[in-house]
Each structure stands twice: as C-alpha cells, then as structure tokens.
Amino acid sequence: MIRRLLPLLATLLLLPVLLHAAAAAPKLARHVTDRTGTLSAQ
C-alpha cells in the first residue's frame, strides 16, 4: 500500500516547486533608477 501512495505523495510535495519554477521573470522594459547608490555602474 505504501508503494502505491509514494508517487502520489512525491507529486504533492514537489508540485509547488514545479509551479514556482515555471513562472518566468518578466522582461525589463525600462532602465533602473538607483537613487540610494546601492547599485554599481556595471
């Protein structure tokens, strides 16, 4: 019985990780304005 539930349990545990990894970062449309001097020129 445990062997039959193991794939289901693994899927349920890994599903949030897989969904989070699927979300791509949006493409930047503008330059960054650094008013605090936190970023370097590179």
C-alpha positions as CSV (number, residue, x, y, z in Angstrom):
1,M,0.0,0.0,0.0
2,I,2.9,2.4,0.8
3,R,4.4,1.8,-2.6
4,R,1.2,2.9,-4.3
5,L,0.9,6.1,-2.2
6,L,4.6,7.1,-2.6
7,P,4.3,8.5,-6.1
8,L,1.2,10.5,-5.2
9,L,2.9,11.9,-2.0
10,A,6.0,12.8,-4.0
11,T,3.9,14.6,-6.6
12,L,2.0,16.5,-4.0
13,L,5.3,17.6,-2.3
14,L,7.0,18.6,-5.5
15,L,4.1,20.3,-7.2
16,P,4.6,23.8,-5.6
17,V,8.3,23.7,-6.5
18,L,7.5,22.9,-10.1
19,L,4.8,25.5,-10.4
20,H,7.1,28.2,-8.9
21,A,9.9,27.3,-11.3
22,A,7.5,27.6,-14.3
23,A,6.9,31.3,-13.6
24,A,9.4,33.2,-15.8
25,A,10.8,36.6,-14.8
26,P,9.2,39.4,-16.8
27,K,11.2,41.2,-19.5
28,L,12.5,44.5,-18.3
29,A,11.0,47.5,-20.2
30,R,13.0,50.3,-18.6
31,H,16.3,51.2,-17.0
32,V,16.7,51.2,-13.2
33,T,16.8,54.4,-11.3
34,D,19.2,54.0,-8.3
35,R,18.6,56.9,-6.0
36,T,20.2,55.3,-3.0
37,G,23.6,54.5,-4.7
38,T,23.1,50.8,-4.0
39,L,24.0,49.5,-7.5
40,S,27.3,49.8,-9.2
41,A,27.7,51.1,-12.8
42,Q,28.1,47.5,-14.1
